[in-house]
Amino acid sequence: MIVDMLSSDESIVVIGGGFGGLSTACYLADAGADVTLVEKNDQLGGRASVLERDGFRFDMGPSWYMMPDAFERFFGDFGRKPEDFYGLEQLDPNYRIFFKDGDRVDISPDLDDLKRTFESYETGAGETLEAYLDQAEQNSDILMEHFIYEDRTRLRDWLDPSLVRHLWGLSPLTGSMQDLVDDHFDHHKLKKIIHNSTLVMGGTPENLPGLYSLMNHVDLNLGVYYPEGGIGGVVDGMVELGESLGVEYVTDAPATAIRGRRGAFTVETGSGAFEADVVVSNADYAHTEQELLPPENRGFDADYWEDRTYTPSCYLLYLGVEGDIDELAHHTYVLPDDWDRHFEQVFHDAAWPEDPIYYVCVPSKTDDTVAPDGHSALFLLSGIAPGLDDSPEHRETYRNRLLDDLAENTGCDVRDRIVFEEQFAVSDFVDRYNSMFGTAFGLAHTLDQTPPLRPPHRSKALDGLYFTGHYTAPGLGVPMCVISGKVCAEKVVADAPGA
């Protein structure tokens, strides 16, 4: 709960129904404001949309329920619990990894089992893993409490003397994930297992700061859960909470312009105009600035957005198939022996990967409501370069490459069992989410785009306009977007007349 309250006369329009927008709307409504959330598409959730067709249901975007404590804190701020809205089932294994040399590893939620797995590859690696994860947990605790939940987006926020004590507990303060992992492990497969947890941050082992070992704590210490109804069930829970707080949701209402100023805004949409004292945008930051605002109200110019480092886009293949999927776990990764070539083609060459890294989600392993009887639902996801030409011919070639690779390297051959199929790639991210270059997640977490250096929650040019979501601090990922909503709402309340 945000202690300082807004006047019930304060009207706020939130643009975009992703997790950042849903979170912000709840906090502002709870603070007393009259909140309307407008969403471009026909359903809420943003990139966490749900695809339902022919009896199959897929989470179109996020499919991992990570950092359960972030959701407990969010719902707890309103006197509620996650289980008031959805159940949780812990997965075992957390996930499975297929290496393309024929090796297979299950990542167990039990640390002792995981230590034995590491020891089987490298003598002493089990104890090294435990020590590594202890430091990762310490990093996570410090960063979450003092740098993520406690907003520090201005220079003066870093002049707090107590920071020295907190920074002292972090390790390493400099260096990349590549450096950190090389210092701990020798076997290339163990390095890949550790790095795999951090690839969701949108960078490579060489350009991600070593402090992102916190993701190994999230992944390997906290476990992996499946929420009832998938990530779409979490969206439904947040919407239900928002409705109970008085949030009004309007879908099929793409924002086309933001006009006016604090106390006298008009948000124009395809479904009419909405008046507001304050506007919060959860639409992609670059799209909001470059397409919804006149030049004089933009905090950044076009060159700024052109020069940012973006996360990859994704190629996704949603499949409904006959029969079971015995070879795969709920979450599965397929990793090549030499994955540097994949990174080069995604981050440097802007080419379709020839020997791809990819992820497969089979929710029907856990949830029998996502597929008709006698069928399975799964999707394949592979990172590809943002801005890549994804013509139908390119998509079809890559589709066949992935399905052939899946059959060859996991033994899971679904090519003759497919009864439903849909693809989603670069141009779809642009069309559906107004995504810059078709990036799947926004700004990567490179060193110069860590939380203090990301675009601010407050517009730099227009009083009364705020931003929330993955472009802002604390960054990308569902839990971070939920936290961003609280940080943004606190700024709105702090800036309110009479606050």
C-alpha positions in Angstrom: 0.0 0.0 0.0 1.2 3.5 -0.8 0.7 5.6 2.4 0.3 9.0 0.8 -3.2 9.2 -0.7 -4.4 10.9 -3.9 -7.6 12.8 -4.2 -10.6 10.9 -5.5 -10.8 13.8 -8.0 -7.4 12.9 -9.5 -8.0 11.1 -12.8 -5.3 9.0 -14.2 -5.1 7.2 -17.6 -2.7 4.2 -17.8 -1.8 3.3 -21.4 -1.0 -0.4 -21.8 -2.2 -3.5 -20.0 1.1 -5.3 -19.5 2.4 -6.1 -16.0 3.8 -2.7 -15.4 0.5 -1.0 -16.3 -1.6 -3.5 -14.3 0.6 -3.0 -11.3 0.7 0.8 -11.5 -3.1 1.0 -12.0 -3.7 -1.1 -8.8 -1.4 1.0 -6.6 -2.9 4.3 -7.9 -6.5 3.1 -7.5 -5.6 2.0 -4.0 -4.2 5.5 -3.3 -7.6 6.9 -4.2 -7.3 8.0 -7.8 -9.9 7.5 -10.5 -7.9 5.1 -12.8 -8.7 4.1 -16.4 -6.4 1.6 -18.2 -6.6 1.6 -22.0 -5.2 -1.3 -23.9 -4.4 -1.6 -27.6 -5.3 -5.2 -28.0 -8.4 -7.3 -27.3 -7.1 -8.7 -24.0 -5.0 -7.5 -21.1 -1.5 -8.7 -20.3 0.6 -7.1 -22.9 3.4 -9.5 -24.0 1.7 -12.0 -21.6 -1.1 -12.5 -24.0 -2.9 -15.8 -24.3 -3.5 -17.7 -27.6 -6.6 -19.9 -27.5 -7.5 -21.9 -30.6 -9.1 -25.3 -31.4 -9.0 -26.3 -27.7 -5.4 -25.4 -27.2 -4.2 -22.5 -24.9 -0.7 -21.0 -24.9 1.0 -18.2 -22.9 2.2 -16.3 -25.9 5.1 -14.6 -24.1 6.4 -15.1 -20.5 5.9 -18.7 -19.4 8.1 -18.8 -16.2 6.8 -17.9 -12.8 10.0 -16.6 -11.2 10.7 -14.7 -8.0 7.5 -15.8 -6.2 8.3 -13.4 -3.3 7.8 -10.4 -5.7 4.2 -11.5 -6.3 3.7 -12.1 -2.5 4.8 -8.6 -1.9 2.6 -7.2 -4.6 -0.6 -8.8 -3.4 0.4 -8.3 0.2 0.5 -4.6 -0.4 -3.3 -4.8 -0.8 -3.9 -7.3 2.1 -4.2 -10.2 -0.3 -2.2 -13.3 -1.2 -1.4 -14.9 -4.6 -3.4 -18.0 -3.6 -6.5 -15.7 -3.3 -6.3 -15.6 -7.1 -4.4 -18.7 -8.4 -2.7 -21.8 -7.1 1.0 -22.7 -7.6 2.6 -26.0 -8.4 6.4 -26.4 -8.0 8.0 -28.1 -11.0 10.4 -31.0 -10.7 12.7 -30.8 -12.5 13.0 -27.0 -12.7 13.9 -27.7 -16.4 15.7 -30.1 -18.6 18.7 -29.3 -20.8 19.7 -31.2 -23.9 23.2 -30.7 -25.2 23.5 -31.4 -28.9 26.3 -34.0 -28.3 23.6 -36.4 -26.9 23.9 -35.5 -23.2 20.9 -34.6 -21.1 20.7 -32.9 -17.7 17.7 -32.4 -15.4 18.1 -29.3 -13.2 16.7 -30.5 -9.9 15.0 -28.2 -7.3 17.0 -30.1 -4.6 20.4 -28.5 -4.1 22.0 -31.8 -3.0 20.9 -33.5 -6.2 22.1 -30.5 -8.2 25.5 -30.6 -6.5 25.8 -34.3 -7.4 25.1 -33.4 -11.0 27.8 -30.7 -11.1 30.2 -33.0 -9.3 29.7 -35.6 -12.1 31.1 -33.2 -14.6 33.9 -31.6 -12.6 35.6 -32.7 -9.3 34.8 -30.2 -6.6 32.1 -28.4 -8.6 29.4 -29.4 -6.2 30.8 -27.4 -3.3 31.8 -24.6 -5.7 28.2 -24.4 -6.8 26.9 -24.1 -3.2 29.4 -21.3 -2.5 28.5 -19.6 -5.7 24.8 -19.8 -5.0 25.3 -18.5 -1.4 26.9 -15.4 -2.9 24.2 -15.1 -5.5 21.6 -15.2 -2.8 23.5 -12.5 -0.9 23.7 -10.4 -4.0 20.0 -10.9 -4.6 19.0 -9.9 -1.1 21.1 -6.8 -1.1 20.1 -5.7 -4.6 16.4 -6.4 -4.1 16.1 -4.6 -0.7 18.4 -1.6 -1.3 18.5 -1.1 -5.1 15.4 -2.5 -6.7 12.5 -2.0 -4.2 14.3 1.1 -2.9 14.3 3.4 -5.9 17.6 4.9 -6.7 17.3 6.6 -10.1 18.8 10.0 -9.3 22.5 10.9 -8.6 21.7 12.1 -5.1 20.1 8.7 -4.3 23.6 7.2 -4.6 25.1 9.6 -2.1 23.5 7.8 0.8 26.4 6.8 3.2 24.6 3.5 4.1 25.2 2.4 0.5 28.9 1.7 1.2 27.9 -1.0 3.7 25.5 -2.6 1.2 27.9 -2.4 -1.7 30.6 -4.1 0.5 28.4 -7.2 0.5 28.1 -7.5 -3.2 30.5 -9.6 -5.3 31.7 -9.0 -7.9 31.3 -5.2 -8.2 33.0 -5.2 -11.6 33.4 -7.7 -14.4 31.1 -9.7 -16.6 29.1 -12.9 -16.0 31.7 -14.5 -18.3 34.5 -13.5 -16.0 32.6 -14.6 -12.9 31.6 -18.0 -14.1 35.1 -18.6 -15.6 36.5 -18.0 -12.1 34.3 -20.7 -10.6 33.9 -23.5 -13.2 36.1 -25.1 -15.8 33.7 -27.5 -17.6 32.0 -25.9 -20.6 28.6 -27.5 -19.8 28.6 -26.3 -16.3 29.3 -22.8 -17.5 26.4 -23.1 -20.0 24.1 -24.2 -17.2 25.0 -21.2 -15.1 24.9 -18.7 -18.0 21.6 -20.1 -19.1 19.8 -18.6 -16.1 20.9 -15.1 -17.0 20.2 -15.1 -20.8 16.7 -13.8 -20.0 18.4 -10.5 -19.3 18.8 -10.0 -23.0 22.6 -10.0 -23.2 25.5 -12.3 -23.7 27.8 -13.7 -21.0 30.4 -11.2 -22.1 28.2 -8.0 -21.7 26.1 -8.9 -18.7 27.4 -7.6 -15.4 28.5 -10.3 -13.0 26.0 -9.0 -10.4 23.3 -10.7 -12.5 24.3 -13.9 -10.8 21.2 -13.0 -8.7 19.3 -14.7 -11.5 21.1 -18.0 -10.6 19.7 -17.6 -7.1 16.2 -17.0 -8.5 16.5 -20.0 -10.8 18.5 -22.5 -8.8 17.7 -21.6 -5.2 14.1 -20.4 -5.3 12.7 -23.0 -7.7 10.4 -22.8 -10.6 6.6 -22.8 -10.3 3.6 -23.1 -12.6 0.7 -20.8 -11.7 -2.8 -22.1 -12.2 -3.9 -21.0 -15.7 -0.3 -20.2 -16.6 1.0 -16.6 -16.7 -2.3 -15.7 -18.1 -3.8 -16.7 -14.8 -1.5 -14.2 -13.0 -2.8 -11.5 -15.4 -6.3 -12.5 -14.5 -5.5 -12.2 -10.8 -4.1 -8.8 -11.1 -7.0 -7.6 -13.2 -9.5 -9.0 -10.6 -7.6 -7.2 -7.9 -7.7 -4.0 -10.0 -11.4 -4.2 -10.5 -12.0 -4.6 -6.8 -10.0 -1.4 -6.3 -12.1 0.5 -8.9 -9.8 0.3 -12.0 -11.7 0.6 -15.2 -10.3 -1.4 -18.1 -10.9 -0.6 -21.8 -9.6 -3.0 -24.4 -9.4 -2.5 -28.2 -8.4 1.1 -27.5 -5.0 1.7 -29.1 -3.6 5.1 -28.0 -2.9 7.4 -30.9 -1.8 10.6 -29.2 -1.1 12.2 -25.8 -2.0 15.9 -25.7 -2.0 18.6 -23.0 -0.3 18.8 -19.7 -0.7 17.9 -16.0 -4.3 18.6 -15.0 -5.5 18.8 -18.6 -4.4 15.7 -20.6 -6.3 14.1 -23.4 -5.3 10.6 -24.4 -6.7 9.9 -27.9 -7.4 6.2 -28.8 -9.1 4.3 -31.5 -12.1 4.0 -29.1 -12.4 7.6 -28.2 -10.7 10.2 -26.1 -10.0 10.0 -22.4 -9.4 13.1 -20.2 -6.9 12.9 -17.3 -4.9 14.9 -14.8 -2.0 12.4 -15.1 -0.9 9.9 -17.7 1.2 6.8 -17.2 2.5 4.9 -20.2 3.2 1.2 -20.1 3.4 1.2 -23.9 6.9 0.8 -25.2 8.8 3.9 -24.1 10.2 4.6 -27.5 6.8 4.2 -29.2 5.2 6.6 -26.6 7.8 9.3 -27.2 8.2 9.0 -31.0 4.6 8.3 -32.0 2.3 9.6 -29.3 3.9 12.9 -28.3 4.7 16.0 -30.3 8.5 16.7 -30.7 8.6 19.4 -27.9 7.3 16.9 -25.3 9.8 14.1 -26.0 12.5 13.5 -23.4 14.7 11.7 -25.9 15.3 12.2 -29.7 15.3 9.5 -32.4 19.0 9.1 -32.2 18.9 8.1 -28.6 16.5 5.2 -29.3 18.5 4.2 -32.4 21.7 3.9 -30.3 20.3 1.8 -27.5 21.2 -1.9 -27.0 18.0 -4.0 -27.3 17.3 -7.5 -26.3 16.8 -10.0 -29.1 13.5 -10.6 -30.8 12.1 -14.1 -30.8 10.8 -16.6 -33.2 7.9 -18.6 -31.6 6.2 -21.6 -32.9 3.0 -22.6 -31.1 2.0 -26.2 -31.7 -1.0 -28.5 -30.9 0.0 -32.1 -31.4 -1.6 -35.5 -31.1 -0.4 -37.7 -28.2 2.0 -37.1 -25.4 5.4 -35.4 -25.2 7.4 -37.9 -23.2 10.9 -36.7 -24.0 10.6 -33.1 -22.7 10.0 -31.6 -19.3 7.6 -28.7 -18.8 10.6 -26.4 -19.5 13.4 -27.6 -21.8 16.4 -26.0 -23.3 18.4 -27.3 -26.3 22.0 -26.0 -26.4 24.6 -26.4 -29.1 28.2 -27.3 -28.3 29.4 -24.0 -29.6 26.8 -21.4 -28.7 29.1 -18.4 -29.5 28.0 -18.7 -33.1 24.4 -18.3 -32.2 25.2 -15.1 -30.2 27.2 -13.7 -33.1 24.3 -14.2 -35.5 21.8 -12.7 -33.1 23.9 -9.8 -31.7 26.3 -9.0 -34.5 25.5 -10.5 -37.9 21.6 -10.1 -37.8 21.3 -13.5 -39.4 19.0 -16.4 -38.7 20.9 -18.8 -36.4 22.2 -21.9 -38.2 22.7 -24.0 -35.0 20.2 -22.4 -32.6 19.8 -22.2 -28.9 16.1 -22.7 -28.2 13.6 -23.2 -25.4 10.6 -25.5 -25.5 7.6 -25.1 -23.1 5.1 -28.0 -22.8 2.5 -26.7 -20.3 0.3 -29.8 -20.9 2.9 -31.8 -18.9 1.5 -30.0 -15.8 -1.9 -28.5 -16.9 -4.4 -30.8 -18.6 -6.7 -27.9 -19.4 -4.4 -26.4 -22.1 -5.0 -29.1 -24.7 -7.9 -31.4 -25.7 -7.9 -35.0 -24.5 -5.2 -37.1 -26.2 -3.2 -34.0 -27.3 -0.3 -31.9 -26.1 0.4 -28.1 -26.3 3.9 -26.9 -26.7 5.8 -24.0 -28.1 9.4 -23.4 -29.3 11.1 -20.1 -28.7 14.5 -19.1 -30.2 16.1 -15.7 -29.8 16.8 -13.9 -33.1 18.1 -10.5 -34.0 15.8 -7.5 -33.6 15.0 -5.9 -37.0 15.6 -9.2 -38.8 13.7 -9.8 -42.0 11.1 -12.4 -41.1 9.4 -13.0 -44.4 7.2 -16.1 -44.7 10.1 -17.9 -46.5 12.5 -17.1 -43.7 10.0 -18.2 -41.1 9.2 -21.5 -42.9 12.9 -22.3 -43.2 13.5 -21.7 -39.6 10.4 -23.6 -38.5 11.7 -26.7 -40.3 15.2 -26.2 -38.9 13.9 -26.1 -35.3 11.6 -29.1 -35.7 14.3 -31.1 -37.4 16.8 -30.1 -34.6 14.2 -31.0 -31.9 13.7 -34.5 -33.4 17.5 -35.1 -33.8 18.7 -33.8 -30.4 15.8 -34.7 -28.0 14.1 -37.6 -29.8 10.8 -35.6 -29.7 9.5 -35.8 -33.3 6.2 -34.0 -33.6 6.4 -33.3 -37.4 3.7 -35.8 -38.3 1.5 -35.1 -35.3 0.7 -31.4 -35.7 -2.9 -30.5 -35.7 -2.6 -26.8 -34.8 0.2 -24.4 -35.6 0.9 -20.6 -35.4 4.1 -18.6 -35.7 5.1 -15.2 -34.1 8.2 -13.3 -34.9 9.8 -9.9 -35.4 7.1 -8.1 -37.4 4.4 -9.5 -35.0 6.2 -7.9 -32.1 6.1 -4.6 -34.0 2.4 -4.9 -35.0 1.0 -6.2 -31.8 3.1 -4.5 -29.2 4.5 -1.4 -31.0 8.0 -2.8 -30.2 11.1 -1.0 -31.3 12.8 -3.1 -34.0 10.6 -6.0 -32.9 12.6 -6.5 -29.7 10.9 -9.1 -27.5 11.8 -7.5 -24.1 13.0 -3.9 -24.7 16.4 -2.6 -23.5 19.0 -5.2 -22.6 20.7 -5.2 -19.2 24.1 -4.2 -20.4 26.3 -2.2 -18.0 25.3 1.2 -19.4 21.6 0.2 -19.2 21.5 -1.1 -15.7 18.6 0.2 -13.5 20.1 3.6 -12.6 20.9 4.3 -16.3 17.5 3.2 -17.8 15.0 5.9 -19.0 13.3 7.5 -16.0 9.8 7.0 -14.7 9.1 10.7 -14.9 9.0 12.2 -18.4 12.0 14.4 -18.9 10.0 16.9 -20.9 6.3 16.8 -19.9 5.1 17.3 -16.4 2.4 14.8 -15.4 3.5 12.1 -17.8 5.1 9.0 -16.3 6.4 5.6 -17.6 6.3 2.1 -16.2 7.4 -1.3 -17.4 10.4 -3.0 -18.8 12.2 0.1 -20.2 12.4 1.7 -16.8 14.0 0.6 -13.5 14.3 -2.0 -12.2 14.2 -3.6 -15.7 12.9 -6.4 -17.8 11.1 -9.6 -16.7 7.6 -10.0 -15.2 8.6 -9.5 -11.5 10.6 -6.4 -12.3 7.7 -4.9 -14.3 5.4 -5.5 -11.3 7.9 -3.7 -9.1 8.3 -0.9 -11.6 4.5 -0.3 -11.2 4.9 0.4 -7.5 8.0 2.6 -8.1 6.1 4.6 -10.7 3.0 5.0 -8.6 5.0 6.2 -5.7 6.4 9.0 -7.9 2.9 10.0 -9.1 1.7 10.2 -5.5 4.8 12.1 -4.4 4.3 14.7 -7.2 0.6 15.2 -6.6 -0.5 18.7 -5.6 -0.4 19.1 -1.9 1.7 16.0 -1.4 
